């Protein structure tokens, strides 16, 4: 069997996957559950999503735990300083720097986000990092074309 594609989710993509049962974020979680891809997040992403759910929809905290477990999401370690410095050349917000650097170091082929301002519309970032960046829909389109 071919090695699974590593996919890093930021907090916006993970939150969308929990919030909506029909969107691209949830489909990515289902692909993780099916073992078709390896889902990765950083501890900061997990913390951000937990806080957002506590504030917006505390009833979904249990679903978060269930989906993370079923999808076999792996929490990656914090990034090292050299990767942080690389990402700082293209991203200003410290929290976004940490998330993006963790994605780069995680070994993910694809960084899934819904953050237009800091990631998706950041052409310099997209051109200079060794990872593809896109929305859940972008990833799903890419994945369909790369199925064995």
Secondary structure, DSSP 4 states (H G I P E B T S, - for coil): -PPPEEEEE-HHHHHHHHH-SSSHHHHHHHHHHTTSEEEEEEHHHHHHHHHHHHHH-GGGHHHHHHHHHHTT-EEEPPPPHHHHHHHHTT--SHHHHHHHHHHHHTT-SEEE---IIIIIT-HHHHHHSSSEEE-HHHHHHHHHHT--
